[in-house]
Amino acid sequence: MKNISKRFTIAIIHRNGFRRLKAALDSAINIAGKSDEILIIDNASTDNSMEKIEQDNAYKNIKIIKNSCNTGYAYTCNQAMSQGNGKYFLLCNNDIKLPKNCLSDFEKIFIDFPESGIIGGQLLDVNQNMVGSYSKAPTFFSELDSIGRLRSPERYQTIHEVGTLRGACLAVRRSTVESAGMMDEDFFFYFEETEWCTRIAKNGWKVLIAPHIKITHIGGDSTKSVYHGSRIEFFRSRLLFWHKALPSHLVIILYLWNIPKLIIDGCFYFIVTILTLGLNIRMRNKLLDRVVVLTWLLLGKPKKWGLPGKC
């Protein structure tokens, strides 16, 4: 049986970006007590960020796990939960900053709400504005429009049960993981937290949002340089989620609906791009996004397309 010798295992999932990793680590060190531990799971970084961390004595007590290739977010989180010794896990992106007392706050919720299985805090952007941190569980009808729209951050001001959480920083009980299972490693990037939250709820646990725990999340920084590849990964994971969550006939309907929707959206953004003489970068990116995803679909969803460096 696993030795549960720690209160929290804080796991930071990393791939490239020394400055944001350092900021995340420093915030974790500032809040971690003697009964907590910090892990870094490195997904084959190529920028020498891990070498810099290893050479800094400030991080000598942090356990580092290195992967030889990019194994995906779900796999890496599962590594952390398999090797961590905490009663609770705090699974974090490398572009977050943890607030003071958040471990005690998460622990108090777990104690006060014994049915709580997984908890998310209120995410803030770099300007400290609140951003969407949760959504309803996706359904066939919500998927006809978009994937589980993130809810207005002002909707709830108290701890509340929600459908799914945004996966930038998640607190989860070890006992929840033992009963509902770890993240589904079929998801490389995107939707792993959506599938996990819905599965946790199906196993009798509650998915909670804690608005008073405010966590800064830069967001999207690791995929900015490979934006269109990340959009393919998003759509690939979206299709996978449909197959896992919905009957096959509904999956076919959604699949057939999204191809003309991509074409219509692409035509709209093409017209806007022409009218703005191509000067609107946001519109150009949206047009190219639709073209890339549609091409990927029509070519039979090539496995090699998407984010680079995958195992």
ChimeraX commands (.cxc) that place a marker at each C-alpha (Angstrom):
marker #1 position 0.00,0.00,0.00 radius 0.5
marker #1 position 1.18,3.53,-0.81 radius 0.5
marker #1 position 2.80,5.38,2.07 radius 0.5
marker #1 position 0.66,8.47,2.67 radius 0.5
marker #1 position 3.25,10.54,4.51 radius 0.5
marker #1 position 2.36,14.01,3.23 radius 0.5
marker #1 position -0.62,16.34,3.35 radius 0.5
marker #1 position -0.42,17.78,-0.18 radius 0.5
marker #1 position 1.56,16.70,-3.19 radius 0.5
marker #1 position 1.96,19.85,-5.30 radius 0.5
marker #1 position 2.73,18.71,-8.85 radius 0.5
marker #1 position 3.83,21.22,-11.48 radius 0.5
marker #1 position 3.52,19.93,-15.03 radius 0.5
marker #1 position 6.22,21.51,-17.19 radius 0.5
marker #1 position 7.35,21.77,-20.80 radius 0.5
marker #1 position 9.59,24.73,-21.63 radius 0.5
marker #1 position 9.49,28.21,-20.13 radius 0.5
marker #1 position 12.00,28.82,-17.33 radius 0.5
marker #1 position 10.58,32.12,-16.08 radius 0.5
marker #1 position 7.03,30.93,-15.68 radius 0.5
marker #1 position 8.21,27.66,-14.07 radius 0.5
marker #1 position 10.35,29.60,-11.61 radius 0.5
marker #1 position 7.40,31.83,-10.71 radius 0.5
marker #1 position 5.16,28.79,-10.19 radius 0.5
marker #1 position 7.79,27.02,-8.09 radius 0.5
marker #1 position 8.46,30.06,-5.93 radius 0.5
marker #1 position 4.75,30.44,-5.21 radius 0.5
marker #1 position 4.54,26.73,-4.31 radius 0.5
marker #1 position 7.56,26.92,-2.02 radius 0.5
marker #1 position 6.07,29.95,-0.26 radius 0.5
marker #1 position 2.89,28.07,0.70 radius 0.5
marker #1 position 4.20,24.52,1.25 radius 0.5
marker #1 position 4.69,23.37,4.83 radius 0.5
marker #1 position 6.79,20.56,6.24 radius 0.5
marker #1 position 3.92,18.15,5.68 radius 0.5
marker #1 position 3.73,18.97,1.95 radius 0.5
marker #1 position 5.90,18.01,-1.01 radius 0.5
marker #1 position 6.57,19.56,-4.42 radius 0.5
marker #1 position 7.16,17.64,-7.64 radius 0.5
marker #1 position 8.09,18.82,-11.12 radius 0.5
marker #1 position 7.15,16.52,-13.98 radius 0.5
marker #1 position 9.09,17.63,-17.05 radius 0.5
marker #1 position 7.69,16.68,-20.45 radius 0.5
marker #1 position 10.96,16.66,-22.44 radius 0.5
marker #1 position 11.72,20.38,-22.28 radius 0.5
marker #1 position 14.09,21.64,-24.96 radius 0.5
marker #1 position 15.04,25.04,-23.51 radius 0.5
marker #1 position 17.44,24.03,-20.68 radius 0.5
marker #1 position 14.89,25.19,-18.11 radius 0.5
marker #1 position 15.27,22.03,-16.05 radius 0.5
marker #1 position 19.06,22.32,-16.00 radius 0.5
marker #1 position 18.69,25.82,-14.55 radius 0.5
marker #1 position 16.32,24.55,-11.86 radius 0.5
marker #1 position 18.64,21.66,-10.96 radius 0.5
marker #1 position 21.60,24.04,-10.59 radius 0.5
marker #1 position 19.74,26.37,-8.22 radius 0.5
marker #1 position 20.09,25.43,-4.55 radius 0.5
marker #1 position 16.74,27.08,-3.82 radius 0.5
marker #1 position 15.08,24.05,-5.44 radius 0.5
marker #1 position 17.29,21.28,-4.08 radius 0.5
marker #1 position 14.45,19.70,-2.07 radius 0.5
marker #1 position 12.08,19.48,-5.02 radius 0.5
marker #1 position 11.67,16.09,-6.64 radius 0.5
marker #1 position 12.10,16.14,-10.41 radius 0.5
marker #1 position 10.77,13.52,-12.80 radius 0.5
marker #1 position 11.95,13.78,-16.41 radius 0.5
marker #1 position 10.26,12.24,-19.42 radius 0.5
marker #1 position 12.27,11.55,-22.56 radius 0.5
marker #1 position 9.45,12.74,-24.82 radius 0.5
marker #1 position 6.21,14.71,-24.53 radius 0.5
marker #1 position 3.85,12.19,-22.95 radius 0.5
marker #1 position 0.83,14.49,-22.71 radius 0.5
marker #1 position -0.84,16.24,-19.80 radius 0.5
marker #1 position -2.97,13.35,-18.53 radius 0.5
marker #1 position -0.08,10.88,-18.48 radius 0.5
marker #1 position 2.12,13.38,-16.65 radius 0.5
marker #1 position -0.52,14.14,-14.02 radius 0.5
marker #1 position -0.91,10.41,-13.48 radius 0.5
marker #1 position 2.84,10.12,-12.94 radius 0.5
marker #1 position 2.59,12.73,-10.23 radius 0.5
marker #1 position -0.31,10.99,-8.52 radius 0.5
marker #1 position 1.43,7.61,-8.75 radius 0.5
marker #1 position 4.66,8.87,-7.20 radius 0.5
marker #1 position 3.30,11.50,-4.83 radius 0.5
marker #1 position 2.85,10.73,-1.14 radius 0.5
marker #1 position 0.10,13.22,-0.37 radius 0.5
marker #1 position -3.37,12.69,1.02 radius 0.5
marker #1 position -4.40,15.35,-1.49 radius 0.5
marker #1 position -2.98,16.30,-4.88 radius 0.5
marker #1 position -2.68,19.80,-6.31 radius 0.5
marker #1 position -2.12,19.43,-10.06 radius 0.5
marker #1 position -0.81,22.64,-11.60 radius 0.5
marker #1 position 0.23,24.04,-14.95 radius 0.5
marker #1 position 3.64,25.69,-14.99 radius 0.5
marker #1 position 2.10,29.10,-15.70 radius 0.5
marker #1 position 0.20,29.58,-12.44 radius 0.5
marker #1 position 0.91,31.41,-9.20 radius 0.5
marker #1 position -0.55,29.96,-6.03 radius 0.5
marker #1 position -1.98,32.35,-3.41 radius 0.5
marker #1 position -1.10,32.35,0.27 radius 0.5
marker #1 position -3.04,29.84,2.39 radius 0.5
marker #1 position -4.55,28.05,-0.63 radius 0.5
marker #1 position -3.47,24.62,0.66 radius 0.5
marker #1 position -5.20,25.19,3.98 radius 0.5
marker #1 position -8.22,26.58,2.15 radius 0.5
marker #1 position -8.47,23.53,-0.11 radius 0.5
marker #1 position -7.96,21.19,2.85 radius 0.5
marker #1 position -10.72,22.93,4.81 radius 0.5
marker #1 position -13.17,22.43,1.94 radius 0.5
marker #1 position -12.28,18.75,1.71 radius 0.5
marker #1 position -12.95,18.42,5.45 radius 0.5
marker #1 position -16.12,20.54,5.51 radius 0.5
marker #1 position -17.52,18.86,2.37 radius 0.5
marker #1 position -16.70,15.15,2.76 radius 0.5
marker #1 position -18.43,14.38,-0.55 radius 0.5
marker #1 position -16.13,16.77,-2.45 radius 0.5
marker #1 position -13.82,14.92,-4.82 radius 0.5
marker #1 position -12.16,17.62,-6.87 radius 0.5
marker #1 position -11.97,21.39,-6.38 radius 0.5
marker #1 position -10.95,24.30,-8.57 radius 0.5
marker #1 position -10.22,27.88,-7.59 radius 0.5
marker #1 position -11.13,31.12,-9.33 radius 0.5
marker #1 position -8.58,31.78,-12.07 radius 0.5
marker #1 position -7.23,35.28,-12.69 radius 0.5
marker #1 position -5.40,36.55,-15.77 radius 0.5
marker #1 position -2.12,38.47,-15.64 radius 0.5
marker #1 position -4.05,41.68,-14.97 radius 0.5
marker #1 position -5.85,40.01,-12.05 radius 0.5
marker #1 position -9.18,39.97,-13.86 radius 0.5
marker #1 position -11.40,36.96,-13.21 radius 0.5
marker #1 position -11.71,34.49,-16.08 radius 0.5
marker #1 position -13.95,31.50,-16.67 radius 0.5
marker #1 position -12.87,28.61,-14.44 radius 0.5
marker #1 position -15.65,26.05,-14.85 radius 0.5
marker #1 position -18.49,25.01,-17.13 radius 0.5
marker #1 position -21.46,22.72,-17.33 radius 0.5
marker #1 position -20.77,19.12,-18.26 radius 0.5
marker #1 position -20.88,18.90,-22.08 radius 0.5
marker #1 position -23.97,17.37,-23.68 radius 0.5
marker #1 position -25.01,16.60,-27.24 radius 0.5
marker #1 position -26.93,19.87,-27.49 radius 0.5
marker #1 position -24.15,22.02,-26.03 radius 0.5
marker #1 position -21.72,20.40,-28.46 radius 0.5
marker #1 position -23.85,21.45,-31.41 radius 0.5
marker #1 position -22.78,24.98,-30.56 radius 0.5
marker #1 position -19.54,24.87,-28.64 radius 0.5
marker #1 position -17.79,22.81,-26.01 radius 0.5
marker #1 position -19.19,23.58,-22.55 radius 0.5
marker #1 position -18.96,27.35,-22.48 radius 0.5
marker #1 position -16.94,28.66,-19.55 radius 0.5
marker #1 position -19.33,30.33,-17.13 radius 0.5
marker #1 position -19.18,33.94,-16.03 radius 0.5
marker #1 position -16.84,34.14,-13.03 radius 0.5
marker #1 position -19.39,36.33,-11.23 radius 0.5
marker #1 position -22.09,33.65,-11.39 radius 0.5
marker #1 position -21.19,32.13,-8.02 radius 0.5
marker #1 position -19.57,33.86,-5.05 radius 0.5
marker #1 position -19.61,30.85,-2.73 radius 0.5
marker #1 position -18.43,27.25,-2.93 radius 0.5
marker #1 position -20.70,25.55,-5.42 radius 0.5
marker #1 position -21.08,22.31,-7.33 radius 0.5
marker #1 position -20.32,22.57,-11.07 radius 0.5
marker #1 position -20.08,20.26,-14.07 radius 0.5
marker #1 position -16.41,20.50,-15.03 radius 0.5
marker #1 position -13.39,22.58,-14.06 radius 0.5
marker #1 position -10.70,24.26,-16.07 radius 0.5
marker #1 position -7.56,22.21,-15.56 radius 0.5
marker #1 position -4.96,24.89,-14.79 radius 0.5
marker #1 position -4.91,24.02,-11.08 radius 0.5
marker #1 position -6.97,21.21,-9.56 radius 0.5
marker #1 position -7.09,19.90,-5.99 radius 0.5
marker #1 position -8.21,16.28,-5.71 radius 0.5
marker #1 position -8.46,13.71,-2.93 radius 0.5
marker #1 position -6.35,10.59,-3.18 radius 0.5
marker #1 position -9.42,8.54,-2.19 radius 0.5
marker #1 position -11.31,10.07,-5.13 radius 0.5
marker #1 position -8.56,9.00,-7.51 radius 0.5
marker #1 position -8.60,5.51,-6.02 radius 0.5
marker #1 position -12.35,5.14,-6.55 radius 0.5
marker #1 position -12.90,7.03,-9.84 radius 0.5
marker #1 position -9.53,6.38,-11.46 radius 0.5
marker #1 position -6.78,8.61,-12.76 radius 0.5
marker #1 position -6.93,10.83,-15.83 radius 0.5
marker #1 position -7.64,9.11,-19.14 radius 0.5
marker #1 position -4.31,8.95,-20.97 radius 0.5
marker #1 position -6.05,8.63,-24.33 radius 0.5
marker #1 position -6.30,12.43,-24.14 radius 0.5
marker #1 position -2.96,13.98,-25.04 radius 0.5
marker #1 position -3.88,17.62,-24.55 radius 0.5
marker #1 position -7.29,19.20,-23.81 radius 0.5
marker #1 position -10.48,17.60,-22.47 radius 0.5
marker #1 position -8.66,15.34,-20.01 radius 0.5
marker #1 position -10.02,17.37,-17.10 radius 0.5
marker #1 position -13.50,17.46,-18.69 radius 0.5
marker #1 position -13.66,13.67,-18.96 radius 0.5
marker #1 position -12.14,13.27,-15.49 radius 0.5
marker #1 position -14.59,15.63,-13.78 radius 0.5
marker #1 position -17.60,13.95,-15.39 radius 0.5
marker #1 position -16.27,10.52,-14.39 radius 0.5
marker #1 position -15.59,11.68,-10.82 radius 0.5
marker #1 position -19.18,12.96,-10.59 radius 0.5
marker #1 position -20.54,9.68,-11.95 radius 0.5
marker #1 position -18.69,7.89,-9.14 radius 0.5
marker #1 position -20.61,9.83,-6.50 radius 0.5
marker #1 position -18.17,12.66,-5.76 radius 0.5
marker #1 position -18.89,16.36,-6.11 radius 0.5
marker #1 position -17.00,18.73,-8.41 radius 0.5
marker #1 position -16.70,22.08,-6.63 radius 0.5
marker #1 position -15.59,25.60,-7.50 radius 0.5
marker #1 position -14.14,27.72,-4.67 radius 0.5
marker #1 position -14.32,31.38,-5.81 radius 0.5
marker #1 position -12.45,32.69,-2.76 radius 0.5
marker #1 position -9.29,30.79,-3.76 radius 0.5
marker #1 position -7.85,33.03,-6.48 radius 0.5
marker #1 position -5.10,31.57,-8.66 radius 0.5
marker #1 position -3.22,33.57,-11.28 radius 0.5
marker #1 position -3.02,31.74,-14.61 radius 0.5
marker #1 position -1.13,33.21,-17.57 radius 0.5
marker #1 position -2.84,30.76,-19.90 radius 0.5
marker #1 position -1.96,29.48,-23.36 radius 0.5
marker #1 position 1.70,30.47,-23.07 radius 0.5
marker #1 position 3.03,26.98,-23.80 radius 0.5
marker #1 position 1.09,26.74,-27.07 radius 0.5
marker #1 position 1.41,30.27,-28.48 radius 0.5
marker #1 position 4.27,29.33,-30.81 radius 0.5
marker #1 position 2.38,26.26,-32.08 radius 0.5
marker #1 position -1.12,27.72,-32.06 radius 0.5
marker #1 position -2.55,25.89,-35.07 radius 0.5
marker #1 position -1.08,22.58,-33.92 radius 0.5
marker #1 position -2.78,23.13,-30.57 radius 0.5
marker #1 position -6.11,23.69,-32.34 radius 0.5
marker #1 position -5.77,20.31,-34.02 radius 0.5
marker #1 position -5.09,18.74,-30.62 radius 0.5
marker #1 position -8.18,20.50,-29.26 radius 0.5
marker #1 position -10.39,19.12,-32.03 radius 0.5
marker #1 position -8.79,15.67,-31.81 radius 0.5
marker #1 position -9.54,15.51,-28.09 radius 0.5
marker #1 position -13.01,16.89,-28.66 radius 0.5
marker #1 position -13.80,14.06,-31.09 radius 0.5
marker #1 position -12.37,11.56,-28.62 radius 0.5
marker #1 position -14.57,12.95,-25.85 radius 0.5
marker #1 position -17.64,12.54,-28.05 radius 0.5
marker #1 position -16.78,8.89,-28.69 radius 0.5
marker #1 position -16.35,8.24,-24.97 radius 0.5
marker #1 position -19.36,10.20,-23.73 radius 0.5
marker #1 position -22.06,9.86,-26.40 radius 0.5
marker #1 position -23.84,7.12,-28.39 radius 0.5
marker #1 position -22.30,6.49,-31.81 radius 0.5
marker #1 position -25.26,7.91,-33.77 radius 0.5
marker #1 position -24.97,11.23,-31.93 radius 0.5
marker #1 position -21.22,11.30,-32.59 radius 0.5
marker #1 position -21.92,10.92,-36.32 radius 0.5
marker #1 position -24.40,13.81,-36.21 radius 0.5
marker #1 position -21.91,16.06,-34.42 radius 0.5
marker #1 position -19.12,15.08,-36.81 radius 0.5
marker #1 position -21.25,15.82,-39.88 radius 0.5
marker #1 position -22.47,19.07,-38.35 radius 0.5
marker #1 position -18.98,20.39,-37.58 radius 0.5
marker #1 position -17.61,20.07,-41.12 radius 0.5
marker #1 position -20.12,22.52,-42.68 radius 0.5
marker #1 position -19.84,24.68,-39.55 radius 0.5
marker #1 position -16.08,24.95,-40.10 radius 0.5
marker #1 position -16.68,25.84,-43.76 radius 0.5
marker #1 position -19.28,28.51,-42.89 radius 0.5
marker #1 position -17.05,29.96,-40.17 radius 0.5
marker #1 position -14.09,29.91,-42.56 radius 0.5
marker #1 position -16.07,31.80,-45.22 radius 0.5
marker #1 position -17.10,34.40,-42.67 radius 0.5
marker #1 position -13.53,34.99,-41.46 radius 0.5
marker #1 position -12.29,35.03,-45.08 radius 0.5
marker #1 position -14.72,37.84,-45.92 radius 0.5
marker #1 position -13.76,39.78,-42.78 radius 0.5
marker #1 position -10.06,39.29,-43.58 radius 0.5
marker #1 position -10.57,40.61,-47.12 radius 0.5
marker #1 position -12.59,43.60,-45.90 radius 0.5
marker #1 position -9.90,44.49,-43.36 radius 0.5
marker #1 position -7.13,44.01,-45.97 radius 0.5
marker #1 position -5.63,41.27,-43.82 radius 0.5
marker #1 position -4.62,43.74,-41.15 radius 0.5
marker #1 position -6.67,42.14,-38.38 radius 0.5
marker #1 position -4.34,39.46,-37.02 radius 0.5
marker #1 position -7.05,37.91,-34.86 radius 0.5
marker #1 position -9.34,37.40,-37.87 radius 0.5
marker #1 position -6.47,36.00,-39.94 radius 0.5
marker #1 position -5.66,33.49,-37.24 radius 0.5
marker #1 position -9.29,32.43,-36.93 radius 0.5
marker #1 position -9.45,31.91,-40.70 radius 0.5
marker #1 position -6.25,29.86,-40.75 radius 0.5
marker #1 position -7.47,27.92,-37.71 radius 0.5
marker #1 position -10.60,26.79,-39.60 radius 0.5
marker #1 position -8.61,25.97,-42.74 radius 0.5
marker #1 position -6.05,23.88,-40.83 radius 0.5
marker #1 position -8.63,21.91,-38.82 radius 0.5
marker #1 position -10.86,21.33,-41.85 radius 0.5
marker #1 position -7.88,20.13,-43.90 radius 0.5
marker #1 position -6.89,17.78,-41.08 radius 0.5
marker #1 position -10.40,16.33,-40.98 radius 0.5
marker #1 position -10.69,15.91,-44.76 radius 0.5
marker #1 position -7.28,14.18,-44.92 radius 0.5
marker #1 position -8.46,11.56,-42.44 radius 0.5
marker #1 position -7.09,13.12,-39.21 radius 0.5
marker #1 position -3.34,12.37,-39.69 radius 0.5
marker #1 position -1.78,11.34,-36.36 radius 0.5
marker #1 position 1.40,13.30,-37.03 radius 0.5
marker #1 position -0.46,16.59,-37.20 radius 0.5
marker #1 position -0.76,18.55,-33.96 radius 0.5
marker #1 position 1.71,19.55,-31.28 radius 0.5
marker #1 position 5.40,18.69,-31.83 radius 0.5
marker #1 position 7.58,16.39,-29.75 radius 0.5
marker #1 position 4.89,13.84,-28.86 radius 0.5
marker #1 position 5.90,10.31,-27.89 radius 0.5
marker link #1:1,2 radius 0.2
marker link #1:2,3 radius 0.2
marker link #1:3,4 radius 0.2
marker link #1:4,5 radius 0.2
marker link #1:5,6 radius 0.2
marker link #1:6,7 radius 0.2
marker link #1:7,8 radius 0.2
marker link #1:8,9 radius 0.2
marker link #1:9,10 radius 0.2
marker link #1:10,11 radius 0.2
marker link #1:11,12 radius 0.2
marker link #1:12,13 radius 0.2
marker link #1:13,14 radius 0.2
marker link #1:14,15 radius 0.2
marker link #1:15,16 radius 0.2
marker link #1:16,17 radius 0.2
marker link #1:17,18 radius 0.2
marker link #1:18,19 radius 0.2
marker link #1:19,20 radius 0.2
marker link #1:20,21 radius 0.2
marker link #1:21,22 radius 0.2
marker link #1:22,23 radius 0.2
marker link #1:23,24 radius 0.2
marker link #1:24,25 radius 0.2
marker link #1:25,26 radius 0.2
marker link #1:26,27 radius 0.2
marker link #1:27,28 radius 0.2
marker link #1:28,29 radius 0.2
marker link #1:29,30 radius 0.2
marker link #1:30,31 radius 0.2
marker link #1:31,32 radius 0.2
marker link #1:32,33 radius 0.2
marker link #1:33,34 radius 0.2
marker link #1:34,35 radius 0.2
marker link #1:35,36 radius 0.2
marker link #1:36,37 radius 0.2
marker link #1:37,38 radius 0.2
marker link #1:38,39 radius 0.2
marker link #1:39,40 radius 0.2
marker link #1:40,41 radius 0.2
marker link #1:41,42 radius 0.2
marker link #1:42,43 radius 0.2
marker link #1:43,44 radius 0.2
marker link #1:44,45 radius 0.2
marker link #1:45,46 radius 0.2
marker link #1:46,47 radius 0.2
marker link #1:47,48 radius 0.2
marker link #1:48,49 radius 0.2
marker link #1:49,50 radius 0.2
marker link #1:50,51 radius 0.2
marker link #1:51,52 radius 0.2
marker link #1:52,53 radius 0.2
marker link #1:53,54 radius 0.2
marker link #1:54,55 radius 0.2
marker link #1:55,56 radius 0.2
marker link #1:56,57 radius 0.2
marker link #1:57,58 radius 0.2
marker link #1:58,59 radius 0.2
marker link #1:59,60 radius 0.2
marker link #1:60,61 radius 0.2
marker link #1:61,62 radius 0.2
marker link #1:62,63 radius 0.2
marker link #1:63,64 radius 0.2
marker link #1:64,65 radius 0.2
marker link #1:65,66 radius 0.2
marker link #1:66,67 radius 0.2
marker link #1:67,68 radius 0.2
marker link #1:68,69 radius 0.2
marker link #1:69,70 radius 0.2
marker link #1:70,71 radius 0.2
marker link #1:71,72 radius 0.2
marker link #1:72,73 radius 0.2
marker link #1:73,74 radius 0.2
marker link #1:74,75 radius 0.2
marker link #1:75,76 radius 0.2
marker link #1:76,77 radius 0.2
marker link #1:77,78 radius 0.2
marker link #1:78,79 radius 0.2
marker link #1:79,80 radius 0.2
marker link #1:80,81 radius 0.2
marker link #1:81,82 radius 0.2
marker link #1:82,83 radius 0.2
marker link #1:83,84 radius 0.2
marker link #1:84,85 radius 0.2
marker link #1:85,86 radius 0.2
marker link #1:86,87 radius 0.2
marker link #1:87,88 radius 0.2
marker link #1:88,89 radius 0.2
marker link #1:89,90 radius 0.2
marker link #1:90,91 radius 0.2
marker link #1:91,92 radius 0.2
marker link #1:92,93 radius 0.2
marker link #1:93,94 radius 0.2
marker link #1:94,95 radius 0.2
marker link #1:95,96 radius 0.2
marker link #1:96,97 radius 0.2
marker link #1:97,98 radius 0.2
marker link #1:98,99 radius 0.2
marker link #1:99,100 radius 0.2
marker link #1:100,101 radius 0.2
marker link #1:101,102 radius 0.2
marker link #1:102,103 radius 0.2
marker link #1:103,104 radius 0.2
marker link #1:104,105 radius 0.2
marker link #1:105,106 radius 0.2
marker link #1:106,107 radius 0.2
marker link #1:107,108 radius 0.2
marker link #1:108,109 radius 0.2
marker link #1:109,110 radius 0.2
marker link #1:110,111 radius 0.2
marker link #1:111,112 radius 0.2
marker link #1:112,113 radius 0.2
marker link #1:113,114 radius 0.2
marker link #1:114,115 radius 0.2
marker link #1:115,116 radius 0.2
marker link #1:116,117 radius 0.2
marker link #1:117,118 radius 0.2
marker link #1:118,119 radius 0.2
marker link #1:119,120 radius 0.2
marker link #1:120,121 radius 0.2
marker link #1:121,122 radius 0.2
marker link #1:122,123 radius 0.2
marker link #1:123,124 radius 0.2
marker link #1:124,125 radius 0.2
marker link #1:125,126 radius 0.2
marker link #1:126,127 radius 0.2
marker link #1:127,128 radius 0.2
marker link #1:128,129 radius 0.2
marker link #1:129,130 radius 0.2
marker link #1:130,131 radius 0.2
marker link #1:131,132 radius 0.2
marker link #1:132,133 radius 0.2
marker link #1:133,134 radius 0.2
marker link #1:134,135 radius 0.2
marker link #1:135,136 radius 0.2
marker link #1:136,137 radius 0.2
marker link #1:137,138 radius 0.2
marker link #1:138,139 radius 0.2
marker link #1:139,140 radius 0.2
marker link #1:140,141 radius 0.2
marker link #1:141,142 radius 0.2
marker link #1:142,143 radius 0.2
marker link #1:143,144 radius 0.2
marker link #1:144,145 radius 0.2
marker link #1:145,146 radius 0.2
marker link #1:146,147 radius 0.2
marker link #1:147,148 radius 0.2
marker link #1:148,149 radius 0.2
marker link #1:149,150 radius 0.2
marker link #1:150,151 radius 0.2
marker link #1:151,152 radius 0.2
marker link #1:152,153 radius 0.2
marker link #1:153,154 radius 0.2
marker link #1:154,155 radius 0.2
marker link #1:155,156 radius 0.2
marker link #1:156,157 radius 0.2
marker link #1:157,158 radius 0.2
marker link #1:158,159 radius 0.2
marker link #1:159,160 radius 0.2
marker link #1:160,161 radius 0.2
marker link #1:161,162 radius 0.2
marker link #1:162,163 radius 0.2
marker link #1:163,164 radius 0.2
marker link #1:164,165 radius 0.2
marker link #1:165,166 radius 0.2
marker link #1:166,167 radius 0.2
marker link #1:167,168 radius 0.2
marker link #1:168,169 radius 0.2
marker link #1:169,170 radius 0.2
marker link #1:170,171 radius 0.2
marker link #1:171,172 radius 0.2
marker link #1:172,173 radius 0.2
marker link #1:173,174 radius 0.2
marker link #1:174,175 radius 0.2
marker link #1:175,176 radius 0.2
marker link #1:176,177 radius 0.2
marker link #1:177,178 radius 0.2
marker link #1:178,179 radius 0.2
marker link #1:179,180 radius 0.2
marker link #1:180,181 radius 0.2
marker link #1:181,182 radius 0.2
marker link #1:182,183 radius 0.2
marker link #1:183,184 radius 0.2
marker link #1:184,185 radius 0.2
marker link #1:185,186 radius 0.2
marker link #1:186,187 radius 0.2
marker link #1:187,188 radius 0.2
marker link #1:188,189 radius 0.2
marker link #1:189,190 radius 0.2
marker link #1:190,191 radius 0.2
marker link #1:191,192 radius 0.2
marker link #1:192,193 radius 0.2
marker link #1:193,194 radius 0.2
marker link #1:194,195 radius 0.2
marker link #1:195,196 radius 0.2
marker link #1:196,197 radius 0.2
marker link #1:197,198 radius 0.2
marker link #1:198,199 radius 0.2
marker link #1:199,200 radius 0.2
marker link #1:200,201 radius 0.2
marker link #1:201,202 radius 0.2
marker link #1:202,203 radius 0.2
marker link #1:203,204 radius 0.2
marker link #1:204,205 radius 0.2
marker link #1:205,206 radius 0.2
marker link #1:206,207 radius 0.2
marker link #1:207,208 radius 0.2
marker link #1:208,209 radius 0.2
marker link #1:209,210 radius 0.2
marker link #1:210,211 radius 0.2
marker link #1:211,212 radius 0.2
marker link #1:212,213 radius 0.2
marker link #1:213,214 radius 0.2
marker link #1:214,215 radius 0.2
marker link #1:215,216 radius 0.2
marker link #1:216,217 radius 0.2
marker link #1:217,218 radius 0.2
marker link #1:218,219 radius 0.2
marker link #1:219,220 radius 0.2
marker link #1:220,221 radius 0.2
marker link #1:221,222 radius 0.2
marker link #1:222,223 radius 0.2
marker link #1:223,224 radius 0.2
marker link #1:224,225 radius 0.2
marker link #1:225,226 radius 0.2
marker link #1:226,227 radius 0.2
marker link #1:227,228 radius 0.2
marker link #1:228,229 radius 0.2
marker link #1:229,230 radius 0.2
marker link #1:230,231 radius 0.2
marker link #1:231,232 radius 0.2
marker link #1:232,233 radius 0.2
marker link #1:233,234 radius 0.2
marker link #1:234,235 radius 0.2
marker link #1:235,236 radius 0.2
marker link #1:236,237 radius 0.2
marker link #1:237,238 radius 0.2
marker link #1:238,239 radius 0.2
marker link #1:239,240 radius 0.2
marker link #1:240,241 radius 0.2
marker link #1:241,242 radius 0.2
marker link #1:242,243 radius 0.2
marker link #1:243,244 radius 0.2
marker link #1:244,245 radius 0.2
marker link #1:245,246 radius 0.2
marker link #1:246,247 radius 0.2
marker link #1:247,248 radius 0.2
marker link #1:248,249 radius 0.2
marker link #1:249,250 radius 0.2
marker link #1:250,251 radius 0.2
marker link #1:251,252 radius 0.2
marker link #1:252,253 radius 0.2
marker link #1:253,254 radius 0.2
marker link #1:254,255 radius 0.2
marker link #1:255,256 radius 0.2
marker link #1:256,257 radius 0.2
marker link #1:257,258 radius 0.2
marker link #1:258,259 radius 0.2
marker link #1:259,260 radius 0.2
marker link #1:260,261 radius 0.2
marker link #1:261,262 radius 0.2
marker link #1:262,263 radius 0.2
marker link #1:263,264 radius 0.2
marker link #1:264,265 radius 0.2
marker link #1:265,266 radius 0.2
marker link #1:266,267 radius 0.2
marker link #1:267,268 radius 0.2
marker link #1:268,269 radius 0.2
marker link #1:269,270 radius 0.2
marker link #1:270,271 radius 0.2
marker link #1:271,272 radius 0.2
marker link #1:272,273 radius 0.2
marker link #1:273,274 radius 0.2
marker link #1:274,275 radius 0.2
marker link #1:275,276 radius 0.2
marker link #1:276,277 radius 0.2
marker link #1:277,278 radius 0.2
marker link #1:278,279 radius 0.2
marker link #1:279,280 radius 0.2
marker link #1:280,281 radius 0.2
marker link #1:281,282 radius 0.2
marker link #1:282,283 radius 0.2
marker link #1:283,284 radius 0.2
marker link #1:284,285 radius 0.2
marker link #1:285,286 radius 0.2
marker link #1:286,287 radius 0.2
marker link #1:287,288 radius 0.2
marker link #1:288,289 radius 0.2
marker link #1:289,290 radius 0.2
marker link #1:290,291 radius 0.2
marker link #1:291,292 radius 0.2
marker link #1:292,293 radius 0.2
marker link #1:293,294 radius 0.2
marker link #1:294,295 radius 0.2
marker link #1:295,296 radius 0.2
marker link #1:296,297 radius 0.2
marker link #1:297,298 radius 0.2
marker link #1:298,299 radius 0.2
marker link #1:299,300 radius 0.2
marker link #1:300,301 radius 0.2
marker link #1:301,302 radius 0.2
marker link #1:302,303 radius 0.2
marker link #1:303,304 radius 0.2
marker link #1:304,305 radius 0.2
marker link #1:305,306 radius 0.2
marker link #1:306,307 radius 0.2
marker link #1:307,308 radius 0.2
marker link #1:308,309 radius 0.2
marker link #1:309,310 radius 0.2
marker link #1:310,311 radius 0.2
view
